[in-house]
Amino acid sequence: MAALFGNAKAEQWVKGRQKQRTALRQAQEPDSWIWFHAASLGEFEQGRPVIEALKKEFPQYKILLSFFSPSGYEVRKDYPLADEVLYLPSDTPAHATQWVQRHHFVAAFFIKYEFWFNYMRALKEAGIPLFYISLILKPDSYFFRWYGTWFFRQLKNVTHFFVQDDTTAQLLQSNDMTNVTVCGDTRFDRVAAIAKQAKPFPEIEHFIENKQYGIGKRQCIIAGSTWPPDEKLLVEFYKQLPDDYCLIIAPHDISASHVAQIQSLFPECQLYTELNPEIQSKVLVINTIGILSQLYQYARFVYIGGGFGVNIHNIQEPVTFGCPVVFGPKYKSFKEAVDLVGLEGAFAVNNASEMAEVFHRLMTDEVFYAKASETCKNYLNSQVGATESILKGFKKVLF
């Protein structure tokens, strides 16, 4: 576990499961339940629109939400629409049987990559429909390798697959799986809802306007979920930032040490929690969490961090507001990023000079910018609706 999570998270993982063992020995619950399982926080966000839709239309069902990772469980253990939030016990036949017998499940939803074969088999044997949502598979997946026959056979326990793309559907259908619907990624429904409900941030608006520069309202670039390699590139570009632009940086890590590091790179920056409208500044650092997805409403375009590390972070949130997106080279694990790079609504860069080139063009070439922005809006509109498709499939199976 330490190798998976690090020592602190491994401890949470172990203690969390120990704490709930007593609860799992309780008698079977008499109510009807729907079970959602997510690996972590990102997968939860994909399942969230479906949970909300089902809870609204079928309030008679209770929701059980389970996680594998502490990073999901600890953040969402008090999620108000879930009647119970638990860690999923390890995937053994005994645990799976106990889990399925404890509740009267009417259906189960596994999100994206969550393949727990003993639980899948236990659900099938109990006659409980199992749905996969936002699933995406690639030709090199172990299911389609020479050694993957047993693993692929386990997919026969799934009632229906709601998948993100045609490639996934074709892979399943070419192997005699016809219970497949292509409906896209449910996260787009979630971020579209966030965009519609975005509240104003007067202090952010005042920072962007900053009339002390004497040039009227400034344009804003937002750098979201940044890491140190991203911030080093941004400081190079910052030296060229004109007075009619400002930069908002929302780092992935808001620890005091990392924020101090950003302050050393951008000495004139202000912190969101200490924002003084009387101080002139071109840089604002968001040193709190929970507001970034709504701040994108103020951006002309956005830089998303992580692409010079393991992988980029979420680009769907800025795309929802029609913001062209720029990021580093590690992005090909995300369908929406690959799609938008191909459509020229998003742009991958490999170094500081490429970043500066794309930034300058988005700042100065109105035709180029307008086309990229419109591409993002059109892409979003083409992707929403997955939740509605899943709800229809659920009703078709159960009613």
Beta strands, then each sheet from edge to edge (+ up, - down):
strand 1: 32-38
strand 2: 62-67
strand 3: 84-87
strand 4: 104-111
strand 5: 130-135
strand 6: 160-163
strand 7: 180-182
strand 8: 219-226
strand 9: 245-251
strand 10: 270-271
strand 11: 283-285
strand 12: 301-304
strand 13: 325-327
strand 14: 346-348
sheet 1: 3+ 2+ 1+ 4+ 5+ 6+ 7+
sheet 2: 10+ 11+ 9+ 8+ 12+ 13+ 14+
end
